[in-house]
Amino acid sequence: MKLLTKCTGLALLPCTLQAIEVDNTLSLLDSEELFIGELPTVISATRLKQPLNESPVSTTIIDRQMIDASGAQTIADLLRLVPGFTVGYLSGNYPVATYHGQSERYSRRLQVLIDGRSVYLPTLSGISWSDLVITIDEIERIEVTRGPNAASYGNNAFQAVVSITTRHASADQGSYVKTTIGSHKTADAIYRYAGRTEDMDYRISLGTKNNDGTDLLRDFTETDYASYRIDYQLNNDTQLMYQGGYQDSEYGNLQESDDYTPTDQEVDTAYQHLRLEHSFDDGNSLALQYYYNLTESYKSAYLTTIDGSSFGIDSFDVYDTVDLPSERHDLEATYYMQPSHDLRLVLGGSVRLDKISANSVFDPGTDNSLMLYRGYSHGEYAISDSLLMNAGVMIENNDISGTDVAPRLAFLYHPSPQHSFRAGVSRATRTPVLFDEIGYYALTQTLTVNGGEPLPESNQIYQLLGSDTLVDVEYFSPGGIESEQITSYELGWMMNLLDNRLTLDFKLFHDKSKKLISELKQDSGIPTENIGNIPNEDFQDNVGAKYFDNAASTRTRGLEFYSDHRIAHDLRLYTYFAYLLIDAEKTSPEAADSVVGRLEESLPRRSYGGMLMKQWQNNLNTSLAVYHVSDMDWLDRTHARDGSNPHADRSAERYTRVDLVVRKSFHFSQSRVDYSLILQNLAGSFWDYTRTGYKTNDPTTIYVPGSLQDTRGYFEMAFRFN
């Protein structure tokens, strides 16, 4: 808390953000046009551009001003500003974000798009927030549709969609250098150059991120990345966007127990993204998009040594090795048209191929590819000047669950320009990934005798196993898994007051989910497993395997609210609140009772916060943010609930986080320098994903170390010049 004491004077400042610069922020507090102007528009809700108060689903915009004011060091941290979202750190290098809970490390029920490109991993069945190959500086805005949106984006847009829009290459002309140093040996650097020719704008970015993670874990980060973007105007009606990137990362592996030997994890990520847009003379337009994602993740960890002397065989080491390379190809066509003054339509379709070349987690010889076909349509019809109808549907077919249909219907009523009421119902699915359906992960060991000689068939162990290879299956998917389903009902009220300087948004919702996929345990033997043939207690304990199956249903309801008030041309206040309730029921007899308990404790009942942004004289900006989250459990970090050892509790805890940002800008001819001081967790340390657990009720011997979010400070210097 010494850092907090030293910074008390700064904390008393009204808070803000950065001065107005086209090439850095959208802190448009000095812009009278936006200070008293029209409502911001959104695109992600329906793929149609529309004012915020005409979105058929609750939508939160995180603009450039809020991004800079937050001082966030990761993209996941920005989602703390969205009502209903929860963010935690499994380790210093693994942030996790979820909407309405029901998540563990992979955020399986959340879709994330970057310029329309999905970054949902077909291997992990979720989002790896550390491997997006994008910097916060490149983001123009983030639109978050808070609710199922499969009608627009298909499977995995199950609970919410996070749509990230990066800056056009023309917005970053010249050179830009930024360095960040601070707590936990943070040493980050970015270099960016952007230029233009007669018809083309381009941008090239290079960067590195480095830190030693949190105190109790070996969770360092060493990441290098490069990206580029080209915006080419072919003619007055046609434009082309082409971008790509590569990231090479090494992460310290999370230590799971006191006798576990940690091993580093290597992750390589690359992508290519091409988008062509053409406008026709009648006002209609066509967009063609292709993208390619490549992810390779590798780790090999030593687990233990098996003493084979009592069995007449050589002793051997056991390693947990996972090699996960995956590719995704996606081709999409979208047509926008307006048949009449009152009707707008979008029609589209796409084909996707997921290819996973990971024999370590699949039975060799199986087809590790997944084809997905989809067609969608969405329409907006003005029934009258005050009544608007939105309707859409997505039809998908894939090789696992067959055909899924995701419809949505919503009505918006505007009794006056200041008030908007919405009522909607939607249905979404989450398609199982290949591992859910045909996953097979086994620890295999070829047994030897006499220091490496082949195991003879006459050996007793050979006869028990039926071969010279020991097979211990960890995961075995029997198949037949179905898509998860959710039906969401929403009532909303948006008010735009004080010449649109104040926006208030209320949401009441009721979500019913079924066929939720959970991890279960098979106690019986697996066809390929032979470890149970050895009559020894140490081996018998490993019989059986984990698998995924449709095992539970939930009912989630609650209230969400946010307000955005531009109090003055240099002062803005944003606040939010969420109150959530969840009930769960197991629907599979094989599911343990803990499945229900984990789901019901997987979201905080209350969360709220806000950010005050203030612009001072002489290009000085400050911001103060407060985030409060009540206690909850992540699905893979839940406690025993038997009361026998409260010090072994592995859940997150209730916490209040306070962040402060102070930024000073200096202008020199055509150059500019920004100095920023970012202070985080000023209210004290807390656990937001997993706290340290102990072997006994006496908290002396650590069983599982936690990821402590302590008070931190960062200093940033950004220099931009032509």
C-alpha positions in Angstrom: 0.0 0.0 0.0 3.1 2.3 0.0 2.3 3.1 -3.7 -1.2 4.1 -2.8 0.1 6.5 0.0 2.5 8.1 -2.4 -0.2 8.7 -5.0 -2.9 10.1 -2.7 -2.6 13.5 -4.1 -3.1 12.3 -7.7 -6.1 10.2 -6.6 -7.9 13.4 -5.5 -7.8 14.8 -9.0 -11.0 14.7 -11.0 -10.2 12.2 -13.7 -9.7 12.2 -17.4 -8.2 11.1 -20.5 -6.1 12.2 -23.4 -6.2 15.3 -25.5 -7.8 15.2 -28.8 -5.6 13.7 -31.6 -6.8 12.0 -34.7 -3.8 9.6 -34.6 -4.1 8.6 -31.0 -7.5 8.8 -29.3 -11.1 9.6 -29.9 -11.1 11.8 -26.8 -13.4 14.2 -28.6 -14.3 16.2 -25.6 -13.5 19.4 -27.4 -15.6 18.5 -30.4 -18.9 20.4 -30.1 -20.2 18.3 -33.0 -20.0 15.2 -30.9 -20.7 16.9 -27.6 -24.1 17.8 -28.8 -24.8 15.6 -31.8 -26.4 12.5 -33.1 -26.3 9.1 -31.3 -23.4 6.9 -32.1 -24.0 4.1 -34.7 -23.4 0.4 -34.4 -22.9 -2.3 -37.0 -22.3 -5.5 -35.1 -25.8 -6.1 -33.8 -27.4 -6.9 -37.2 -24.6 -6.2 -39.8 -26.7 -3.1 -40.7 -25.5 0.3 -39.7 -28.0 1.8 -37.3 -28.3 4.3 -34.4 -27.6 2.8 -31.0 -31.2 3.2 -29.9 -32.4 1.1 -32.9 -30.2 -1.9 -32.1 -32.5 -5.0 -31.4 -30.2 -6.3 -28.7 -28.4 -4.4 -25.9 -25.1 -3.0 -27.2 -22.3 -1.3 -25.4 -19.7 0.8 -27.2 -16.2 1.2 -25.9 -14.8 4.1 -27.9 -11.3 5.3 -28.3 -11.7 7.8 -25.5 -12.7 5.1 -23.0 -9.9 2.8 -24.2 -7.2 5.4 -23.6 -8.8 6.4 -20.3 -8.9 2.9 -18.9 -5.1 2.4 -19.0 -5.8 -1.3 -19.8 -2.8 -3.4 -20.5 -4.8 -6.2 -22.1 -7.8 -6.3 -24.4 -9.7 -8.4 -21.9 -9.4 -5.7 -19.3 -11.4 -3.3 -21.4 -14.4 -5.6 -21.0 -14.6 -4.7 -17.3 -16.5 -1.6 -18.6 -19.3 -3.7 -19.9 -22.3 -4.6 -17.6 -22.6 -8.3 -17.1 -19.0 -9.1 -18.0 -16.4 -10.6 -15.6 -12.7 -10.6 -16.2 -10.1 -12.6 -14.3 -6.5 -13.8 -14.6 -5.9 -17.5 -14.4 -2.2 -16.5 -14.4 -0.3 -13.4 -15.3 -0.2 -14.4 -18.9 -3.7 -15.8 -19.3 -6.6 -13.3 -19.0 -10.2 -14.6 -19.3 -13.4 -12.7 -19.9 -17.0 -14.0 -19.9 -20.5 -12.7 -20.0 -23.0 -14.0 -17.5 -20.5 -16.5 -16.1 -20.6 -20.2 -16.9 -17.0 -20.1 -18.1 -13.5 -21.4 -17.4 -10.2 -20.5 -19.0 -11.4 -20.8 -22.6 -14.5 -18.5 -22.7 -16.4 -21.1 -24.7 -19.7 -19.3 -25.0 -18.3 -15.9 -26.3 -17.7 -14.9 -29.9 -14.9 -12.4 -30.6 -14.4 -10.8 -34.0 -11.6 -8.5 -35.2 -12.8 -6.6 -38.3 -15.3 -9.4 -38.9 -12.7 -12.2 -38.5 -13.5 -14.7 -35.8 -10.7 -15.6 -33.5 -12.6 -18.4 -31.8 -10.1 -21.3 -31.6 -11.3 -24.7 -32.9 -8.9 -26.6 -30.7 -9.5 -25.0 -27.3 -13.1 -24.2 -28.1 -12.8 -20.6 -27.0 -10.7 -17.4 -26.9 -7.1 -17.0 -26.1 -6.9 -13.4 -25.2 -3.1 -13.3 -25.1 -2.8 -14.4 -28.8 -5.0 -12.0 -30.8 -2.1 -10.5 -32.7 -3.4 -7.0 -32.1 -2.4 -4.1 -29.9 -4.7 -1.9 -27.9 -3.3 1.1 -29.8 -4.7 -0.2 -33.1 -8.3 -0.5 -31.9 -10.8 2.2 -33.1 -13.7 0.9 -31.0 -15.3 -2.2 -29.5 -19.0 -3.0 -29.9 -20.3 -5.6 -27.5 -23.7 -7.1 -28.2 -24.9 -8.3 -24.8 -26.9 -11.3 -25.6 -27.1 -14.2 -28.1 -26.4 -13.1 -31.6 -26.2 -16.2 -33.6 -28.8 -14.8 -36.0 -26.0 -12.5 -37.2 -22.8 -14.4 -36.5 -23.7 -18.1 -36.2 -22.5 -20.7 -33.7 -20.6 -19.6 -30.6 -22.2 -16.2 -30.6 -24.0 -17.8 -27.7 -24.0 -15.3 -24.8 -22.4 -12.2 -26.3 -20.3 -11.0 -29.2 -17.3 -8.8 -28.9 -16.7 -7.0 -32.2 -13.3 -5.2 -32.4 -12.8 -2.6 -35.2 -9.2 -1.6 -35.9 -8.2 1.8 -37.2 -8.1 2.6 -40.9 -4.5 2.9 -42.2 -5.1 6.5 -43.1 -5.6 7.4 -39.4 -2.0 6.6 -38.4 0.2 8.5 -40.8 3.8 8.9 -39.9 5.8 7.1 -37.2 4.8 6.1 -33.8 6.9 4.7 -31.0 5.6 3.6 -27.6 7.4 2.0 -24.6 5.8 0.8 -21.4 7.8 -0.2 -18.2 6.5 -1.0 -14.8 5.5 -3.6 -12.3 6.6 -7.3 -12.6 9.4 -6.3 -14.9 7.1 -5.1 -17.6 9.0 -4.0 -20.7 6.8 -3.5 -23.8 7.6 -1.6 -27.0 5.7 -0.8 -30.2 6.9 0.7 -33.4 4.4 1.7 -36.1 4.8 3.4 -39.5 2.0 4.4 -41.8 2.1 6.1 -45.2 0.1 6.5 -48.3 0.3 6.6 -52.1 -2.3 8.1 -54.4 -4.9 5.4 -53.9 -3.5 3.4 -51.0 -2.9 3.7 -47.3 -0.7 1.3 -45.4 0.5 0.6 -41.9 3.2 -1.7 -40.5 3.5 -2.5 -36.8 6.2 -4.2 -34.8 6.1 -4.9 -31.1 7.2 -6.9 -28.1 5.6 -7.7 -24.7 7.6 -8.9 -21.7 6.9 -9.4 -18.0 7.4 -11.9 -15.2 3.7 -12.5 -14.5 2.5 -12.7 -10.9 4.4 -13.3 -7.7 3.5 -16.8 -6.8 3.5 -18.4 -10.3 6.1 -19.0 -13.0 3.9 -17.2 -15.5 6.2 -14.9 -17.5 5.3 -13.5 -20.9 7.7 -13.1 -23.9 5.9 -12.1 -27.0 7.1 -10.6 -30.3 4.7 -9.7 -33.1 4.4 -8.0 -36.5 1.3 -6.9 -38.4 0.3 -4.9 -41.4 -2.7 -3.4 -43.0 -3.4 -2.0 -46.5 -6.5 0.0 -47.5 -6.7 0.4 -51.2 -9.3 2.5 -53.1 -9.7 0.7 -56.5 -12.2 3.3 -57.7 -15.0 5.4 -56.4 -17.2 2.4 -55.7 -14.7 -0.3 -54.7 -12.3 -0.6 -51.9 -10.0 -3.4 -50.7 -8.7 -4.1 -47.2 -5.8 -6.5 -46.7 -4.2 -7.2 -43.4 -2.2 -9.9 -41.7 0.1 -10.6 -38.7 2.3 -13.1 -36.9 3.0 -13.5 -33.2 5.6 -15.7 -31.5 5.0 -16.2 -27.8 6.5 -18.1 -24.9 4.6 -18.3 -21.7 5.7 -19.6 -18.3 3.4 -22.6 -17.6 1.0 -22.3 -14.7 2.1 -24.3 -11.7 -0.8 -26.6 -10.7 0.6 -28.1 -7.4 3.6 -28.1 -5.2 5.1 -31.2 -6.8 4.5 -30.2 -10.4 7.5 -29.3 -12.5 6.4 -26.3 -14.7 7.2 -26.2 -18.4 7.1 -23.3 -20.8 4.4 -23.1 -23.4 5.1 -22.0 -27.0 2.4 -20.5 -29.1 2.7 -19.3 -32.7 -0.3 -17.4 -34.2 -0.7 -16.0 -37.8 -3.6 -14.7 -39.9 -4.4 -13.3 -43.3 -7.6 -11.3 -43.9 -8.9 -9.9 -47.2 -12.1 -7.9 -47.6 -13.5 -6.4 -50.8 -16.4 -4.0 -50.7 -18.3 -2.6 -53.8 -21.2 -0.2 -53.9 -23.7 -0.3 -56.8 -25.4 2.6 -58.5 -28.8 1.7 -56.9 -27.3 2.1 -53.4 -26.9 -1.6 -52.8 -23.5 -3.1 -51.9 -21.6 -6.3 -51.8 -18.8 -7.5 -49.5 -16.6 -10.5 -50.0 -14.3 -11.6 -47.2 -11.7 -14.4 -46.8 -9.6 -15.0 -43.8 -7.1 -17.6 -42.7 -6.1 -18.3 -39.1 -3.2 -20.5 -38.0 -2.4 -21.4 -34.4 0.3 -23.7 -33.1 0.5 -24.4 -29.4 3.1 -26.8 -27.8 4.0 -27.8 -24.3 5.5 -30.9 -22.7 5.6 -31.2 -18.9 7.2 -33.8 -16.7 4.7 -35.4 -14.4 6.3 -38.2 -12.4 8.6 -41.2 -12.5 7.2 -44.8 -12.3 9.3 -47.3 -10.5 9.2 -50.4 -12.6 11.5 -52.6 -10.4 8.6 -54.3 -8.6 7.2 -55.3 -12.0 10.5 -56.5 -13.5 10.6 -53.6 -16.0 12.7 -50.5 -16.4 11.6 -47.3 -14.6 10.3 -44.6 -16.8 9.3 -40.9 -16.7 5.8 -39.7 -17.5 5.3 -36.6 -19.6 2.2 -34.6 -20.4 2.7 -33.5 -24.0 0.2 -31.5 -26.0 0.8 -30.3 -29.5 -2.1 -28.3 -31.0 -1.8 -27.0 -34.5 -5.0 -25.7 -36.2 -6.0 -23.9 -39.3 -9.2 -22.1 -40.2 -10.3 -21.0 -43.7 -13.4 -18.9 -44.0 -15.0 -17.4 -47.2 -18.1 -15.2 -46.9 -20.3 -13.1 -49.1 -22.7 -10.4 -47.9 -25.2 -8.4 -49.9 -26.8 -5.2 -48.5 -29.9 -3.8 -50.1 -32.8 -1.4 -49.5 -35.9 -2.5 -51.6 -37.9 0.4 -50.2 -37.7 3.4 -48.0 -39.0 1.4 -45.0 -37.1 -1.8 -45.5 -33.4 -2.7 -45.4 -32.0 -6.2 -45.8 -28.8 -8.0 -45.6 -28.3 -11.5 -47.1 -25.2 -13.7 -46.9 -23.6 -17.0 -46.7 -20.2 -18.5 -45.9 -18.3 -21.8 -45.9 -15.7 -22.6 -43.3 -13.0 -25.4 -42.9 -11.4 -26.1 -39.6 -8.4 -28.4 -39.8 -6.6 -29.7 -36.7 -3.4 -31.6 -37.2 -3.1 -32.7 -33.6 -2.6 -36.5 -33.3 -1.7 -36.0 -29.6 -5.4 -35.3 -28.8 -7.1 -37.3 -31.6 -7.1 -41.0 -32.4 -4.6 -41.3 -35.3 -6.4 -42.0 -38.5 -9.5 -40.0 -37.8 -10.7 -37.1 -40.0 -9.6 -34.1 -38.0 -11.4 -31.6 -40.2 -14.8 -29.9 -39.8 -16.8 -28.3 -42.5 -19.4 -25.6 -41.8 -21.9 -24.1 -44.2 -24.2 -21.1 -43.3 -26.7 -18.8 -44.8 -28.3 -15.8 -43.1 -30.6 -12.9 -43.6 -31.6 -10.0 -41.5 -34.2 -7.3 -42.2 -35.2 -4.0 -40.6 -38.7 -2.7 -41.4 -40.2 0.6 -40.3 -43.8 -0.3 -39.6 -44.5 3.4 -38.8 -42.5 6.5 -37.8 -42.3 5.2 -34.2 -42.3 1.4 -34.6 -39.5 -0.6 -36.0 -39.2 -4.4 -36.5 -36.0 -6.4 -36.7 -36.0 -10.0 -37.8 -33.2 -12.3 -38.8 -32.2 -16.0 -39.1 -29.0 -18.0 -39.4 -29.1 -21.6 -40.8 -26.0 -23.6 -40.3 -24.9 -27.1 -41.1 -21.8 -28.8 -39.8 -20.3 -32.3 -39.7 -20.9 -32.9 -36.0 -24.4 -31.6 -34.9 -26.0 -31.3 -38.3 -28.3 -28.4 -39.0 -28.9 -25.6 -36.5 -31.3 -22.7 -36.9 -30.9 -19.5 -35.0 -33.8 -16.9 -35.4 -34.3 -13.5 -33.8 -37.3 -11.1 -33.6 -37.4 -7.7 -32.0 -39.6 -4.6 -31.9 -38.5 -1.1 -31.1 -40.9 1.6 -30.1 -39.9 5.3 -30.1 -42.7 7.3 -28.4 -40.4 10.4 -28.6 -36.9 11.1 -29.9 -35.6 10.8 -26.3 -37.0 7.4 -25.5 -36.7 4.0 -27.1 -38.3 0.7 -25.9 -37.2 -2.7 -27.2 -38.6 -6.2 -26.8 -36.9 -9.2 -28.4 -36.5 -12.9 -28.4 -33.6 -14.8 -29.9 -32.2 -18.3 -30.1 -28.6 -19.4 -30.5 -26.5 -22.5 -30.6 -22.9 -23.4 -29.6 -21.6 -26.1 -31.9 -19.3 -28.7 -30.4 -15.7 -28.7 -31.6 -13.9 -31.7 -32.9 -12.3 -32.5 -29.5 -15.8 -32.7 -27.9 -16.9 -35.2 -30.5 -13.8 -37.3 -31.3 -11.2 -36.2 -28.8 -8.7 -38.9 -27.7 -5.8 -38.0 -25.4 -3.7 -40.8 -23.8 -0.4 -41.1 -22.0 1.4 -44.0 -23.7 4.7 -45.6 -22.8 6.7 -48.4 -24.5 8.0 -50.6 -21.7 11.5 -52.1 -21.7 13.7 -54.3 -19.5 17.4 -54.5 -18.7 18.1 -50.9 -19.4 16.3 -50.6 -22.8 15.8 -54.0 -24.2 12.4 -54.9 -25.8 9.8 -56.3 -23.4 9.6 -60.0 -24.1 6.1 -61.5 -24.8 6.7 -64.0 -21.9 6.9 -61.1 -19.4 3.9 -61.0 -17.0 3.3 -57.3 -17.7 3.3 -57.9 -21.5 0.7 -60.7 -21.0 -1.5 -58.4 -18.8 -1.3 -55.5 -21.2 -1.5 -57.5 -24.4 1.5 -55.6 -25.8 4.6 -53.8 -24.8 2.9 -50.4 -24.6 1.1 -49.0 -21.6 -1.9 -46.9 -22.4 -3.5 -44.5 -19.9 -6.4 -42.6 -21.5 -7.1 -39.1 -20.1 -9.9 -38.1 -22.5 -12.1 -40.3 -24.7 -15.1 -38.8 -26.6 -17.7 -41.5 -27.3 -19.4 -39.1 -29.8 -23.1 -38.2 -30.3 -22.7 -34.8 -28.7 -25.3 -32.1 -29.6 -25.2 -28.3 -30.0 -25.9 -26.2 -26.9 -29.0 -24.1 -27.1 -30.1 -20.8 -25.6 -33.3 -18.9 -25.8 -33.1 -15.3 -24.7 -35.9 -12.8 -23.8 -35.1 -9.2 -23.5 -36.9 -5.9 -22.5 -35.0 -2.7 -22.8 -35.4 1.0 -22.4 -32.9 3.6 -23.7 -33.1 7.3 -22.9 -31.1 10.0 -24.7 -31.4 13.2 -22.8 -29.7 16.6 -22.6 -29.3 16.9 -26.4 -27.8 13.4 -26.5 -25.2 14.2 -23.9 -26.7 11.7 -21.5 -27.5 8.1 -22.5 -29.2 5.7 -20.1 -29.8 2.1 -21.0 -31.8 -0.5 -19.0 -32.1 -4.2 -19.8 -34.2 -6.9 -18.2 -33.5 -10.4 -19.5 -34.3 -14.1 -19.0 -32.1 -16.7 -20.7 -32.9 -20.4 -20.8 -29.9 -22.6 -21.8 -30.0 -26.4 -22.3 -27.8 -29.2 -23.5 -24.8 -27.4 -22.0 -21.6 -29.3 -22.6 -19.7 -30.2 -19.4 -16.7 -32.3 -18.6 -17.7 -35.7 -17.2 -15.9 -38.8 -15.9 -16.1 -42.3 -17.3 -15.3 -44.8 -14.5 -15.4 -47.8 -16.8 -12.6 -48.9 -18.9 -11.9 -47.4 -22.3 -11.6 -49.8 -25.3 -8.0 -48.7 -26.0 -6.9 -48.4 -22.4 -5.0 -51.3 -20.7 -3.6 -49.7 -17.6 -6.4 -51.3 -15.6 -5.1 -54.7 -16.4 -2.2 -54.3 -14.0 -3.3 -55.5 -10.5 -1.8 -52.6 -8.6 -3.5 -49.8 -6.7 -1.3 -47.1 -8.2 -2.4 -48.1 -11.7 -6.1 -48.9 -10.9 -6.6 -45.3 -9.7 -6.0 -44.1 -13.3 -8.7 -46.3 -14.9 -11.4 -44.4 -16.9 -11.2 -41.1 -18.7 -12.8 -37.7 -18.9 -15.1 -36.7 -21.7 -17.5 -33.9 -22.8 -21.3 -34.4 -23.1 -24.6 -32.5 -22.9 -25.1 -32.6 -19.1 -26.9 -29.5 -17.7 -29.4 -26.7 -18.3 -29.5 -23.2 -16.7 -31.9 -20.3 -16.2 -30.3 -16.9 -16.0 -32.1 -13.6 -15.4 -31.3 -10.2 -14.2 -31.0 -6.4 -14.7 -28.3 -4.5 -16.4 -27.8 -0.8 -16.7 -25.3 1.7 -18.0 -25.1 5.5 -18.3 -22.8 7.7 -20.4 -22.9 11.4 -19.5 -20.8 14.0 -21.2 -21.2 16.5 -18.3 -19.3 19.2 -20.0 -17.1 19.6 -23.1 -14.1 18.4 -20.9 -15.8 16.1 -18.5 -17.4 12.7 -19.0 -18.8 10.1 -16.6 -19.6 6.5 -17.5 -21.2 4.1 -15.0 -22.7 0.6 -15.1 -24.5 -2.0 -12.9 -25.5 -5.6 -13.2 -27.6 -7.9 -10.9 -27.7 -11.5 -12.0 -29.3 -14.7 -10.8 -28.8 -18.3 -12.1 -30.3 -21.7 -11.5 -28.9 -24.9 -12.9 -30.1 -28.5 -13.3 -28.2 -31.5 -14.4 -29.7 -33.4 -17.3 -27.4 -36.3 -17.6 -27.3 -39.2 -15.0 -23.5 -39.4 -15.5 -23.0 -35.8 -14.4 -21.9 -35.3 -10.8 -23.9 -33.1 -8.5 -21.0 -30.6 -8.5 -21.9 -29.7 -12.1 -24.9 -27.9 -10.8 -23.1 -26.2 -8.0 -20.3 -25.0 -10.2 -22.7 -23.4 -12.7 -24.7 -21.7 -10.0 -21.6 -20.1 -8.5 -20.0 -19.2 -11.8 -21.2 -15.6 -12.0 -21.1 -12.7 -9.6 -24.5 -11.6 -8.3 -23.6 -8.0 -8.3 -21.1 -6.0 -10.3 -20.8 -2.3 -10.9 -18.3 0.4 -11.7 -17.6 3.5 -13.6 -15.0 5.8 -15.1 -14.6 9.6 -14.7 -12.7 11.3 -17.5 -11.5 14.9 -17.2 -9.5 17.1 -19.6 -7.5 19.9 -18.0 -5.6 22.9 -19.4 -2.2 22.5 -21.0 -3.0 19.0 -22.5 -3.3 17.3 -19.1 -5.7 14.4 -18.8 -6.7 12.2 -16.0 -9.1 9.3 -15.5 -10.3 7.4 -12.5 -12.0 4.0 -12.8 -13.7 1.8 -10.1 -14.8 -1.8 -10.7 -16.6 -3.9 -8.1 -17.4 -7.6 -8.5 -19.0 -9.9 -5.9 -17.6 -13.4 -5.2 -18.0 -16.2 -7.8 -16.3 -19.3 -9.0 -14.8 -20.1 -12.4 -15.8 -23.5 -13.5 -12.2 -24.9 -13.4 -11.3 -23.2 -10.1 -14.1 -24.1 -7.8 -13.8 -25.1 -4.1 -14.9 -28.4 -2.4 -17.9 -26.8 -0.5 -17.6 -29.3 2.3 -16.3 -26.8 4.8 -13.4 -29.1 5.9 -10.6 -26.9 4.7 -11.5 -23.3 3.9 -7.9 -22.6 3.2 -8.1 -24.9 0.2 -10.7 -22.7 -1.4 -9.8 -22.1 -5.0 -12.5 -19.6 -5.9 -12.3 -15.9 -6.8 -13.3 -13.4 -4.1 -15.3 -10.2 -3.9 -13.1 -7.3 -4.8 -13.1 -3.6 -5.6 -10.5 -2.4 -8.1 -9.4 1.2 -8.4 -7.3 2.5 -11.4 -5.9 5.9 -12.0 -4.4 7.3 -15.3 -2.6 10.6 -15.6 -1.4 11.7 -19.1 0.5 14.8 -20.2 1.0 15.7 -23.9 3.6 18.0 -25.5 3.5 19.3 -29.0 6.6 20.1 -31.1 5.9 21.3 -34.6 4.5 18.2 -36.3 5.6 15.9 -33.5 4.0 15.0 -30.2 5.1 13.2 -27.0 2.7 11.7 -24.4 3.8 10.7 -20.9 1.4 8.5 -19.0 1.3 7.2 -15.5 -1.0 4.2 -15.0 -1.7 2.9 -11.5 -3.9 -0.2 -11.0 -5.5 -2.0 -8.0 -5.0 1.0 -5.7 -7.7 -0.3 -3.4 -5.5 -3.3 -2.5 -4.6 -6.8 -3.7 -7.2 -9.4 -4.6 -7.9 -12.7 -6.3 -10.0 -12.5 -9.4 -9.6 -16.1 -10.7 -7.9 -18.4 -8.2 -6.6 -17.7 -4.7 -3.8 -19.7 -3.1 -5.0 -23.0 -1.6 -3.3 -25.0 1.1 -3.0 -28.7 1.8 -4.4 -28.4 5.4 -6.5 -26.0 7.4 -3.2 -24.6 8.7 -2.2 -22.2 5.9 1.5 -23.1 5.8 2.0 -25.6 2.9 0.8 -24.4 -0.5 -1.2 -26.9 -2.5 -2.2 -24.6 -5.4 -0.6 -21.1 -5.7 -2.9 -18.3 -6.8 -2.7 -15.4 -9.2 -2.6 -12.4 -7.0 -3.6 -9.0 -8.5 -1.5 -6.6 -6.5 -1.0 -2.9 -6.7 0.8 -2.0 -9.9 2.3 1.0 -11.7 3.2 1.5 -15.3 4.9 4.4 -17.1 4.3 4.9 -20.8 6.0 7.2 -23.3 4.6 7.6 -26.8 6.3 9.6 -29.5 4.6 10.3 -32.9 6.2 12.2 -35.7 6.1 12.5 -39.5 
